[in-house]
Amino acid sequence: MGALTKADIAEMLYDELGLNKRESKEIVECFFEEIRVALENNEQVKLSGFGNFDLRNKSTRPGRNPKTGEEIPIQARRVVTFKPGQKLKVRVEKYAGTK
Amino acid sequence: MTKSELIEKIARQQDQLPPKDVELAVKVILEDLAQELANNGRIEIRGFGSFSLHFREPRQGRNPKTGEKVELPGKYVPYFKPGKELRDRVNNGMHKS
């Protein structure tokens, strides 16, 4: 089975809520875009029951080109991490062992 | 940004829809994502990132109160890998401010 995509989620909104196809597609697009905008503005995103998208600042550190062995510093950067909420963790854990 | 703030932002852009519908839609989206993960499915949102489950091996832990050893069974945990557009935008956000 393939991965769940934006098209699948839009289909679900169309089926379950009776929104039209255009509205469904726009809401899904908007949902992910607004999360990106918040994160881009250094704002944590907290979706209760699902999880939090947090930001972490990483300082410059020495790195290496794995092919040539040449030393190149890795620039300071900001990264996104996802911390699943308790509810999601419990739902997912239940899956263990039934693969 | 919280879930209700996210709902408000989407509702402002979808002003032909009653805010109640937007609220419901956000709940359905989150439930859809959670359900997919609960079935060990994978989620791929281009430009945003992908969600999947990672397996944590069984290990020996300790009860922090008593110091007693306990066997912790293996389990699945949700994992998110940010996509390129999200990584770049977040990183550019830092260099702008």
Backbone of each chain as ProteinMPNN parsed JSONL, in Angstrom:
{"seq_chain_A": "MGALTKADIAEMLYDELGLNKRESKEIVECFFEEIRVALENNEQVKLSGFGNFDLRNKSTRPGRNPKTGEEIPIQARRVVTFKPGQKLKVRVEKYAGTK", "coords_chain_A": {"N_chain_A": [[0.847, -1.191, 0.0], [0.527, 2.22, -0.807], [1.996, 5.364, 0.347], [0.22, 7.706, 2.447], [-1.096, 10.613, 1.021], [-1.42, 14.191, 0.239], [-3.525, 14.291, -1.562], [-5.021, 12.026, -0.864], [-5.872, 12.778, 1.69], [-7.442, 15.006, 1.119], [-9.44, 13.763, -0.321], [-10.624, 12.32, 1.705], [-11.757, 14.396, 3.22], [-13.621, 15.294, 1.438], [-15.253, 13.007, 1.174], [-16.05, 12.535, 3.871], [-16.933, 14.953, 4.991], [-18.356, 16.236, 3.119], [-17.447, 18.492, 1.833], [-16.694, 20.436, -1.092], [-14.597, 19.332, -3.875], [-12.617, 21.21, -4.542], [-12.543, 22.918, -2.305], [-11.784, 21.063, -0.357], [-9.219, 20.351, -1.199], [-7.945, 22.815, -1.008], [-8.073, 23.346, 1.756], [-6.47, 21.337, 2.836], [-4.029, 21.991, 1.673], [-3.651, 24.52, 2.789], [-3.551, 23.896, 5.504], [-1.04, 22.528, 5.851], [0.617, 24.521, 4.872], [0.225, 26.705, 6.646], [1.348, 25.66, 8.946], [3.999, 25.439, 8.133], [4.565, 28.18, 7.753], [4.373, 29.182, 10.387], [6.5, 27.79, 11.599], [8.634, 28.677, 10.111], [8.686, 31.254, 11.015], [9.816, 30.923, 13.42], [8.137, 29.856, 15.332], [6.789, 27.637, 17.619], [4.712, 24.754, 16.988], [1.77, 23.497, 18.238], [-0.162, 20.756, 18.318], [-2.694, 19.513, 19.833], [-3.194, 16.228, 21.05], [-2.042, 15.156, 18.846], [0.728, 16.055, 18.284], [3.797, 17.967, 18.832], [5.504, 20.388, 16.877], [8.698, 21.297, 17.099], [11.392, 23.728, 17.35], [14.893, 23.804, 16.837], [17.985, 25.295, 17.483], [21.021, 24.839, 15.915], [24.467, 24.896, 16.498], [27.43, 25.972, 14.712], [29.476, 23.36, 13.5], [32.357, 21.175, 13.199], [32.72, 19.525, 10.11], [32.976, 16.957, 7.563], [33.791, 16.207, 4.227], [32.558, 13.275, 3.104], [33.497, 11.856, 0.96], [35.968, 12.929, 0.04], [37.302, 13.423, 2.349], [37.944, 15.882, 3.129], [37.981, 18.696, 5.306], [35.118, 20.53, 6.184], [33.39, 23.17, 7.592], [30.219, 22.771, 9.215], [27.543, 24.815, 8.802], [25.882, 26.997, 11.178], [22.52, 26.265, 11.964], [18.904, 26.072, 11.792], [16.614, 23.661, 12.891], [13.733, 21.482, 12.446], [11.934, 19.561, 14.777], [9.891, 16.747, 15.588], [7.686, 16.062, 18.163], [5.9, 13.527, 19.283], [2.592, 13.493, 20.643], [1.163, 12.327, 23.771], [-1.227, 10.865, 23.357], [-1.063, 10.036, 20.667], [1.265, 8.528, 20.788], [0.497, 6.382, 22.412], [-1.477, 5.198, 20.822], [0.013, 4.305, 18.656], [1.915, 2.628, 19.749], [0.443, 0.453, 20.475], [0.366, -0.969, 18.19], [2.574, -2.582, 18.088], [4.109, -5.711, 17.533], [2.16, -6.894, 15.991], [2.765, -6.955, 13.383]], "CA_chain_A": [[0.0, 0.0, 0.0], [1.356, 3.426, -0.884], [1.926, 6.315, 1.461], [-0.881, 8.666, 2.462], [-0.667, 11.894, 0.451], [-2.393, 15.28, 0.353], [-4.711, 13.938, -2.355], [-5.821, 11.092, -0.054], [-6.489, 13.514, 2.802], [-8.497, 15.826, 0.517], [-10.501, 12.806, -0.662], [-11.272, 12.005, 2.977], [-12.595, 15.549, 3.592], [-14.725, 15.28, 0.471], [-16.135, 11.886, 1.532], [-16.592, 12.553, 5.234], [-17.554, 16.211, 5.396], [-19.164, 16.776, 2.031], [-16.895, 19.718, 1.24], [-16.436, 20.117, -2.49], [-13.217, 18.901, -4.12], [-11.708, 22.358, -4.512], [-12.405, 23.331, -0.898], [-11.024, 20.021, 0.348], [-7.829, 20.452, -1.615], [-7.41, 24.072, -0.468], [-7.906, 23.248, 3.204], [-5.3, 20.492, 3.096], [-2.875, 22.809, 1.295], [-3.582, 25.588, 3.78], [-3.169, 23.26, 6.774], [0.413, 22.321, 5.898], [1.302, 25.794, 4.634], [0.205, 27.522, 7.87], [2.337, 25.083, 9.872], [5.313, 25.867, 7.624], [4.732, 29.616, 8.008], [4.668, 29.356, 11.82], [7.847, 27.263, 11.887], [9.557, 29.591, 9.44], [8.76, 32.437, 11.883], [10.382, 30.469, 14.701], [7.047, 29.636, 16.276], [6.47, 26.232, 17.858], [3.344, 24.401, 16.623], [1.276, 22.495, 19.194], [-1.439, 20.186, 17.891], [-3.0, 18.626, 20.951], [-3.658, 14.903, 20.64], [-1.188, 14.662, 17.766], [2.114, 16.259, 18.682], [4.35, 19.312, 18.693], [6.651, 20.634, 16.015], [9.594, 22.196, 17.83], [12.54, 24.236, 16.59], [16.149, 23.766, 17.577], [19.103, 25.962, 16.824], [22.257, 24.056, 15.968], [25.601, 25.782, 16.235], [28.398, 25.508, 13.718], [30.341, 22.273, 13.981], [33.24, 20.719, 12.129], [32.219, 18.401, 9.321], [33.937, 16.438, 6.61], [33.268, 15.621, 2.999], [32.826, 11.848, 3.298], [34.199, 11.305, -0.213], [37.351, 13.381, -0.096], [37.929, 13.541, 3.67], [38.243, 17.3, 3.325], [37.223, 19.309, 6.406], [34.294, 21.692, 5.862], [32.529, 23.443, 8.743], [28.773, 22.749, 8.982], [27.026, 26.112, 9.238], [24.812, 27.056, 12.176], [21.237, 26.175, 11.272], [17.733, 25.801, 12.634], [15.949, 22.454, 12.403], [12.421, 21.138, 12.998], [11.792, 18.205, 15.307], [8.5, 16.432, 15.919], [7.551, 15.32, 19.412], [4.524, 13.01, 19.295], [1.841, 13.653, 21.888], [0.9, 11.095, 24.529], [-2.322, 10.113, 22.736], [-0.562, 9.409, 19.447], [2.247, 7.509, 21.194], [-0.226, 5.211, 22.91], [-2.151, 4.544, 19.689], [1.01, 3.702, 17.79], [2.561, 1.559, 20.518], [-0.464, -0.703, 20.437], [0.597, -1.692, 16.953], [3.743, -3.45, 18.257], [3.95, -7.156, 17.605], [1.134, -7.431, 15.1], [3.194, -6.649, 12.022]], "C_chain_A": [[0.888, 1.249, 0.0], [1.174, 4.336, 0.306], [0.688, 7.205, 1.322], [-0.361, 10.016, 1.949], [-1.744, 12.962, 0.666], [-3.673, 14.951, -0.402], [-5.622, 12.987, -1.58], [-6.552, 11.823, 1.062], [-7.648, 14.364, 2.277], [-9.706, 14.952, 0.183], [-11.333, 12.48, 0.588], [-12.2, 13.147, 3.406], [-13.833, 15.608, 2.702], [-15.741, 14.205, 0.865], [-16.833, 12.09, 2.868], [-17.353, 13.818, 5.576], [-18.421, 16.821, 4.305], [-18.709, 18.139, 1.538], [-16.68, 19.41, -0.235], [-14.949, 19.871, -2.707], [-12.213, 20.051, -4.018], [-11.452, 22.806, -3.071], [-11.536, 22.34, -0.116], [-9.538, 20.165, 0.064], [-7.184, 21.701, -0.991], [-7.175, 23.99, 1.037], [-6.656, 22.434, 3.543], [-4.014, 21.284, 2.8], [-2.592, 23.852, 2.369], [-3.082, 25.056, 5.135], [-1.646, 23.125, 6.864], [1.171, 23.635, 5.698], [1.325, 26.645, 5.904], [1.181, 26.972, 8.913], [3.746, 25.5, 9.439], [5.578, 27.335, 7.943], [5.094, 29.853, 9.478], [6.106, 28.928, 12.117], [8.931, 28.169, 11.29], [9.75, 30.859, 10.275], [9.194, 32.068, 13.298], [9.317, 30.26, 15.773], [6.77, 28.137, 16.389], [5.016, 25.957, 17.466], [2.878, 23.247, 17.514], [-0.092, 21.999, 18.767], [-1.84, 19.12, 18.898], [-3.611, 17.322, 20.447], [-2.792, 14.305, 19.552], [0.287, 14.815, 18.134], [2.553, 17.692, 18.473], [5.478, 19.324, 17.669], [7.508, 21.689, 16.717], [10.741, 22.634, 16.936], [13.781, 24.153, 17.451], [17.226, 24.456, 16.776], [20.362, 25.127, 17.01], [23.419, 24.995, 15.694], [26.54, 25.156, 15.207], [29.231, 24.376, 14.307], [31.227, 21.787, 12.839], [32.628, 19.527, 11.408], [33.283, 17.968, 8.33], [33.2, 16.004, 5.355], [33.587, 14.132, 3.052], [33.597, 11.239, 2.121], [35.68, 11.663, -0.207], [38.066, 13.459, 1.249], [38.265, 14.978, 4.022], [37.391, 17.879, 4.461], [36.444, 20.524, 5.922], [33.403, 21.948, 7.07], [31.054, 23.343, 8.339], [28.198, 24.008, 9.626], [25.983, 25.969, 10.354], [23.479, 26.992, 11.433], [20.122, 25.92, 12.273], [17.01, 24.6, 12.041], [14.616, 22.232, 13.126], [12.491, 19.732, 13.585], [10.323, 17.993, 15.648], [8.488, 15.609, 17.201], [6.105, 14.824, 19.49], [3.872, 13.215, 20.648], [1.546, 12.289, 22.511], [-0.153, 10.223, 23.836], [-1.849, 9.359, 21.49], [0.408, 8.283, 19.798], [1.553, 6.23, 21.621], [-0.891, 4.457, 21.756], [-1.175, 3.754, 18.834], [1.681, 2.502, 18.462], [1.758, 0.272, 20.46], [-0.213, -1.565, 19.216], [1.646, -2.778, 17.13], [3.369, -4.922, 18.276], [2.949, -7.727, 16.615], [1.487, -7.198, 13.634], [2.914, -7.801, 11.043]], "O_chain_A": [[1.88, 1.314, 0.726], [0.315, 4.113, 1.16], [0.181, 7.423, 0.222], [0.682, 10.497, 2.392], [-2.821, 12.687, 1.195], [-4.77, 15.283, 0.047], [-6.846, 13.118, -1.626], [-7.712, 11.528, 1.35], [-8.705, 14.437, 2.903], [-10.851, 15.358, 0.383], [-12.559, 12.381, 0.537], [-13.3, 12.899, 3.899], [-14.934, 15.927, 3.153], [-16.944, 14.462, 0.887], [-18.035, 11.857, 3.0], [-18.306, 13.781, 6.354], [-19.131, 17.8, 4.535], [-19.476, 18.863, 0.904], [-16.502, 18.248, -0.6], [-14.133, 20.164, -1.833], [-11.116, 19.894, -3.483], [-10.313, 23.042, -2.669], [-10.675, 22.729, 0.673], [-8.708, 20.109, 0.971], [-6.05, 21.661, -0.514], [-6.179, 24.512, 1.537], [-5.885, 22.803, 4.429], [-3.053, 21.251, 3.569], [-1.453, 24.041, 2.796], [-2.286, 25.706, 5.813], [-1.038, 23.558, 7.842], [2.236, 23.839, 6.281], [2.351, 27.252, 6.21], [1.772, 27.737, 9.675], [4.578, 25.865, 10.269], [6.681, 27.696, 8.354], [6.002, 30.626, 9.783], [6.838, 29.634, 12.812], [9.986, 28.389, 11.884], [10.82, 31.467, 10.258], [8.962, 32.816, 14.247], [9.564, 30.461, 16.962], [6.547, 27.457, 15.388], [4.171, 26.842, 17.599], [3.488, 22.179, 17.55], [-1.075, 22.736, 18.845], [-1.389, 17.977, 18.829], [-4.438, 17.32, 19.535], [-2.795, 13.091, 19.348], [1.004, 13.825, 18.278], [1.785, 18.528, 17.998], [6.292, 18.403, 17.602], [7.082, 22.83, 16.9], [11.03, 22.014, 15.913], [13.729, 24.402, 18.655], [17.372, 24.247, 15.572], [20.718, 24.758, 18.13], [23.365, 25.8, 14.764], [26.446, 23.971, 14.888], [29.638, 24.428, 15.468], [30.899, 21.961, 11.666], [32.081, 18.625, 12.042], [34.365, 18.552, 8.272], [32.088, 15.483, 5.437], [34.759, 13.754, 3.045], [34.27, 10.22, 2.278], [36.537, 10.807, -0.422], [39.292, 13.552, 1.295], [38.808, 15.253, 5.092], [36.202, 17.575, 4.557], [37.013, 21.438, 5.327], [32.723, 21.031, 7.531], [30.678, 23.778, 7.251], [28.345, 24.235, 10.827], [25.297, 24.952, 10.455], [23.332, 27.608, 10.377], [20.363, 25.598, 13.437], [16.813, 24.527, 10.827], [14.396, 22.712, 14.238], [13.041, 18.821, 12.966], [9.602, 18.942, 15.957], [9.181, 14.598, 17.315], [5.191, 15.611, 19.734], [4.532, 13.121, 21.683], [1.665, 11.249, 21.864], [0.003, 9.006, 23.737], [-2.192, 8.194, 21.288], [0.38, 7.217, 19.185], [1.962, 5.132, 21.244], [-0.871, 3.226, 21.718], [-1.495, 2.67, 18.346], [1.973, 1.495, 17.817], [2.302, -0.831, 20.404], [-0.54, -2.752, 19.207], [1.627, -3.783, 16.419], [2.426, -5.325, 18.956], [2.903, -8.942, 16.424], [0.621, -7.239, 12.76], [3.222, -7.691, 9.856]]}, "seq_chain_B": "MTKSELIEKIARQQDQLPPKDVELAVKVILEDLAQELANNGRIEIRGFGSFSLHFREPRQGRNPKTGEKVELPGKYVPYFKPGKELRDRVNNGMHKS", "coords_chain_B": {"N_chain_B": [[1.986, 28.246, 17.902], [-1.249, 27.093, 18.287], [-3.689, 24.392, 17.967], [-6.23, 25.59, 17.772], [-5.564, 28.152, 16.944], [-4.456, 27.589, 14.478], [-6.724, 26.651, 13.146], [-8.228, 29.039, 13.076], [-6.595, 30.589, 11.373], [-6.758, 29.189, 8.958], [-9.496, 29.361, 8.524], [-9.8, 32.082, 8.045], [-8.777, 32.303, 5.518], [-10.429, 30.703, 4.079], [-13.007, 31.92, 3.647], [-15.508, 31.484, 2.65], [-16.49, 29.311, 3.849], [-18.239, 28.027, 6.734], [-16.792, 28.655, 9.945], [-17.001, 26.492, 11.67], [-16.987, 24.266, 9.996], [-14.379, 24.328, 9.092], [-13.025, 23.845, 11.426], [-13.872, 21.244, 11.936], [-12.793, 20.005, 9.709], [-10.027, 20.237, 10.178], [-9.805, 18.623, 12.396], [-10.535, 16.17, 11.26], [-8.421, 15.846, 9.457], [-6.192, 15.574, 11.212], [-6.956, 13.282, 12.585], [-6.986, 11.462, 10.519], [-4.271, 11.387, 9.845], [-3.193, 10.372, 12.25], [-4.479, 7.903, 12.355], [-3.458, 6.612, 10.132], [-0.783, 6.306, 10.918], [-1.168, 4.712, 13.167], [-1.775, 2.353, 11.948], [0.613, 1.564, 11.045], [1.227, 2.826, 8.689], [2.562, 4.997, 6.089], [3.18, 8.474, 5.718], [3.327, 10.915, 3.28], [4.067, 14.112, 2.581], [4.614, 16.265, 0.16], [7.173, 18.672, 0.182], [6.728, 19.254, 2.781], [7.093, 17.062, 4.623], [7.763, 13.677, 5.83], [6.011, 11.124, 7.6], [6.48, 8.296, 9.654], [6.682, 5.031, 11.214], [9.046, 4.144, 13.679], [10.926, 1.436, 14.933], [11.571, 0.604, 18.288], [13.964, -1.206, 19.927], [13.558, -3.927, 22.308], [14.492, -3.345, 25.698], [16.503, -3.267, 28.724], [15.31, -1.665, 31.522], [15.131, 0.55, 34.361], [13.249, 0.822, 37.327], [12.793, 3.992, 38.379], [12.253, 4.727, 40.98], [12.575, 2.508, 42.746], [14.851, 1.329, 41.829], [14.849, -1.118, 40.801], [15.277, -3.668, 38.308], [13.672, -3.666, 35.118], [12.075, -5.302, 32.393], [11.762, -3.808, 29.343], [9.49, -3.911, 26.758], [9.83, -4.128, 23.134], [8.884, -1.399, 21.013], [6.811, 0.661, 18.846], [7.459, 3.904, 17.593], [6.304, 7.188, 16.632], [7.743, 8.92, 13.868], [9.15, 11.796, 12.386], [10.265, 13.175, 9.386], [11.516, 16.059, 8.221], [10.747, 17.679, 5.128], [12.486, 18.921, 2.158], [11.726, 21.583, 1.395], [10.547, 22.575, 3.756], [12.703, 22.353, 5.545], [14.532, 24.13, 4.376], [13.109, 26.565, 4.439], [12.744, 26.99, 7.191], [15.347, 27.171, 8.024], [16.257, 29.375, 6.527], [14.634, 31.231, 7.706], [15.867, 31.574, 10.16], [18.264, 32.797, 9.418], [17.375, 35.161, 8.449], [16.302, 36.593, 10.578]], "CA_chain_B": [[0.649, 28.203, 17.316], [-2.025, 25.945, 18.763], [-4.655, 23.874, 17.002], [-7.315, 26.553, 17.522], [-5.017, 29.262, 16.137], [-4.333, 27.071, 13.112], [-8.091, 26.636, 12.605], [-8.577, 30.435, 12.769], [-5.848, 31.054, 10.19], [-7.319, 28.558, 7.758], [-10.849, 29.895, 8.345], [-9.688, 33.43, 7.475], [-8.52, 32.187, 4.077], [-11.551, 29.969, 3.458], [-14.104, 32.635, 4.303], [-16.817, 31.035, 2.143], [-16.912, 28.168, 4.678], [-18.455, 28.337, 8.146], [-15.623, 28.269, 10.754], [-17.263, 25.165, 12.234], [-16.561, 23.27, 9.004], [-12.917, 24.323, 9.064], [-12.633, 23.17, 12.66], [-14.126, 19.822, 11.718], [-11.832, 19.537, 8.697], [-8.709, 20.096, 10.823], [-9.882, 17.421, 13.242], [-10.513, 14.993, 10.376], [-7.052, 15.698, 8.935], [-5.321, 15.043, 12.271], [-7.385, 11.909, 12.858], [-6.547, 10.702, 9.355], [-2.818, 11.204, 9.99], [-2.961, 9.484, 13.397], [-4.968, 6.57, 11.998], [-2.489, 6.032, 9.198], [0.383, 5.881, 11.709], [-1.574, 3.611, 14.048], [-1.76, 1.144, 11.118], [1.981, 1.461, 10.528], [1.312, 3.368, 7.334], [3.513, 6.065, 5.908], [2.542, 9.689, 5.218], [4.307, 11.711, 2.53], [3.548, 15.399, 2.143], [5.68, 16.919, -0.603], [7.514, 20.026, 0.625], [6.514, 19.372, 4.222], [7.886, 16.001, 5.232], [7.116, 12.369, 5.886], [5.835, 10.497, 8.916], [6.467, 6.837, 9.613], [6.968, 4.49, 12.539], [10.359, 3.53, 13.901], [10.857, 0.421, 15.984], [12.555, 0.689, 19.377], [14.272, -2.557, 20.416], [13.322, -4.145, 23.735], [15.69, -3.059, 26.48], [16.318, -3.358, 30.157], [15.253, -0.366, 32.163], [15.056, 0.469, 35.819], [12.26, 1.632, 38.017], [13.592, 5.07, 38.98], [11.996, 4.839, 42.413], [13.11, 1.393, 43.533], [16.122, 0.866, 41.275], [14.609, -2.48, 40.331], [15.371, -3.846, 36.851], [12.436, -4.078, 34.446], [12.219, -5.563, 30.959], [10.874, -2.969, 28.538], [9.281, -4.553, 25.458], [10.033, -3.29, 21.958], [7.675, -0.648, 20.66], [6.89, 1.567, 17.708], [7.289, 5.33, 17.905], [6.153, 8.014, 15.433], [8.947, 9.632, 13.465], [8.9, 12.788, 11.321], [11.45, 13.66, 8.681], [11.125, 17.263, 7.48], [11.085, 17.709, 3.703], [13.482, 19.931, 1.792], [11.201, 22.954, 1.437], [10.386, 22.971, 5.162], [14.061, 22.531, 6.104], [15.121, 25.355, 3.827], [12.391, 27.758, 4.905], [13.028, 27.172, 8.617], [16.734, 27.594, 8.134], [16.324, 30.755, 6.033], [13.972, 32.042, 8.733], [16.863, 31.893, 11.183], [19.285, 33.716, 8.909], [16.755, 36.46, 8.186], [16.026, 37.328, 11.821]], "C_chain_B": [[-0.052, 26.935, 17.804], [-3.001, 25.495, 17.681], [-5.737, 24.913, 16.718], [-6.82, 27.766, 16.737], [-4.854, 28.84, 14.674], [-5.706, 27.078, 12.419], [-8.513, 28.056, 12.202], [-7.892, 30.929, 11.5], [-6.409, 30.467, 8.918], [-8.699, 29.159, 7.468], [-10.82, 31.28, 7.696], [-9.471, 33.363, 5.962], [-9.645, 31.48, 3.339], [-12.836, 30.612, 3.951], [-15.472, 32.296, 3.722], [-17.36, 29.882, 2.986], [-17.206, 28.606, 6.103], [-17.248, 27.852, 8.964], [-15.769, 26.876, 11.366], [-16.79, 24.051, 11.298], [-15.049, 23.163, 8.96], [-12.395, 23.584, 10.297], [-12.756, 21.647, 12.512], [-13.084, 19.247, 10.751], [-10.46, 19.314, 9.326], [-8.704, 18.852, 11.71], [-9.823, 16.15, 12.408], [-9.091, 14.765, 9.823], [-6.145, 15.058, 9.989], [-5.673, 13.593, 12.602], [-6.909, 10.972, 11.741], [-5.046, 10.381, 9.461], [-2.53, 10.196, 11.107], [-3.356, 8.05, 13.058], [-3.986, 5.863, 11.072], [-1.267, 5.516, 9.959], [0.04, 4.699, 12.607], [-1.621, 2.289, 13.282], [-0.388, 0.901, 10.499], [2.086, 1.903, 9.074], [2.335, 4.487, 7.29], [2.766, 7.269, 5.331], [3.619, 10.5, 4.501], [3.667, 12.974, 2.013], [4.695, 16.155, 1.474], [5.911, 18.339, -0.087], [7.325, 20.246, 2.115], [7.346, 18.324, 4.954], [7.153, 14.686, 5.232], [7.081, 11.858, 7.316], [5.863, 8.989, 8.717], [6.69, 6.345, 11.035], [8.389, 3.957, 12.564], [10.219, 2.55, 15.054], [11.945, 0.684, 17.023], [12.741, -0.709, 19.934], [13.896, -2.7, 21.889], [14.599, -3.839, 24.507], [15.401, -3.231, 27.96], [16.323, -1.957, 30.737], [15.248, -0.553, 33.66], [13.898, 1.306, 36.315], [13.019, 2.731, 38.755], [13.391, 5.186, 40.486], [12.717, 3.758, 43.203], [14.475, 0.927, 43.038], [16.023, -0.549, 40.722], [14.704, -2.563, 38.806], [14.021, -4.259, 36.279], [12.722, -4.297, 32.965], [11.25, -4.661, 30.208], [10.725, -3.62, 27.165], [9.591, -3.595, 24.313], [8.75, -2.544, 21.642], [7.91, 0.207, 19.427], [6.702, 2.997, 18.182], [7.144, 6.122, 16.6], [7.443, 8.781, 15.148], [8.597, 10.59, 12.33], [10.224, 13.208, 10.704], [11.035, 14.87, 7.85], [11.576, 17.18, 6.023], [11.977, 18.905, 3.379], [12.949, 21.364, 1.897], [11.066, 23.433, 2.88], [11.757, 23.233, 5.797], [14.651, 23.858, 5.667], [14.432, 26.598, 4.373], [12.682, 28.051, 6.363], [14.448, 27.712, 8.801], [16.924, 29.026, 7.633], [15.687, 31.71, 7.02], [14.965, 32.467, 9.796], [17.839, 32.945, 10.672], [18.727, 35.093, 8.588], [16.654, 37.289, 9.47], [17.305, 37.73, 12.548]], "O_chain_B": [[0.506, 25.84, 17.734], [-3.125, 26.123, 16.63], [-6.125, 25.104, 15.566], [-7.571, 28.344, 15.952], [-5.084, 29.628, 13.757], [-5.824, 27.463, 11.256], [-9.082, 28.259, 11.129], [-8.505, 31.593, 10.663], [-6.528, 31.161, 7.908], [-9.033, 29.432, 6.316], [-11.696, 31.617, 6.9], [-9.914, 34.239, 5.219], [-9.8, 31.634, 2.128], [-13.66, 29.959, 4.591], [-16.491, 32.761, 4.233], [-18.528, 29.512, 2.867], [-16.505, 29.465, 6.639], [-16.734, 26.762, 8.713], [-14.78, 26.168, 11.556], [-16.263, 23.031, 11.742], [-14.493, 22.075, 8.813], [-11.447, 22.803, 10.215], [-11.873, 20.886, 12.907], [-12.567, 18.148, 10.954], [-9.802, 18.313, 9.041], [-7.715, 18.12, 11.762], [-9.163, 15.179, 12.777], [-8.627, 13.629, 9.738], [-5.417, 14.111, 9.693], [-4.79, 12.778, 12.868], [-6.487, 9.843, 11.994], [-4.617, 9.257, 9.201], [-1.725, 9.281, 10.934], [-2.661, 7.101, 13.424], [-3.723, 4.669, 11.216], [-0.773, 4.423, 9.682], [0.852, 3.793, 12.789], [-1.52, 1.22, 13.886], [-0.249, 0.13, 9.549], [2.93, 1.413, 8.325], [2.9, 4.876, 8.312], [1.83, 7.105, 4.548], [4.693, 10.741, 5.051], [2.824, 12.931, 1.117], [5.622, 16.62, 2.137], [4.966, 19.114, 0.065], [7.707, 21.285, 2.653], [8.188, 18.65, 5.791], [6.049, 14.581, 4.698], [7.976, 12.115, 8.121], [5.334, 8.471, 7.733], [6.866, 7.145, 11.954], [8.87, 3.389, 11.583], [9.495, 2.797, 16.019], [13.095, 0.953, 16.676], [11.774, -1.335, 20.369], [13.909, -1.721, 22.635], [15.693, -4.063, 23.989], [14.254, -3.326, 28.395], [17.228, -1.164, 30.475], [15.348, -1.672, 34.165], [13.61, 2.375, 35.776], [13.803, 2.44, 39.659], [14.265, 5.691, 41.192], [13.385, 4.042, 44.197], [15.18, 0.209, 43.747], [17.007, -1.103, 40.232], [14.271, -1.653, 38.098], [13.312, -5.082, 36.858], [13.51, -3.572, 32.36], [10.04, -4.745, 30.418], [11.721, -3.855, 26.48], [9.612, -2.38, 24.508], [7.657, -3.007, 21.969], [9.047, 0.445, 19.019], [5.886, 3.269, 19.062], [7.766, 5.788, 15.591], [8.136, 9.228, 16.061], [7.842, 10.24, 11.423], [11.175, 13.55, 11.407], [10.287, 14.73, 6.883], [12.657, 16.67, 5.727], [12.193, 19.782, 4.216], [13.627, 22.249, 2.42], [11.428, 24.567, 3.194], [11.938, 24.224, 6.505], [15.198, 24.61, 6.473], [15.093, 27.573, 4.73], [12.85, 29.208, 6.747], [14.699, 28.591, 9.627], [17.662, 29.804, 8.238], [16.125, 32.851, 7.168], [14.912, 33.596, 10.283], [18.2, 33.871, 11.398], [19.469, 36.067, 8.468], [16.883, 38.499, 9.469], [17.243, 38.353, 13.608]]}, "name": "protein", "num_of_chains": 2, "seq": "MGALTKADIAEMLYDELGLNKRESKEIVECFFEEIRVALENNEQVKLSGFGNFDLRNKSTRPGRNPKTGEEIPIQARRVVTFKPGQKLKVRVEKYAGTKMTKSELIEKIARQQDQLPPKDVELAVKVILEDLAQELANNGRIEIRGFGSFSLHFREPRQGRNPKTGEKVELPGKYVPYFKPGKELRDRVNNGMHKS"}
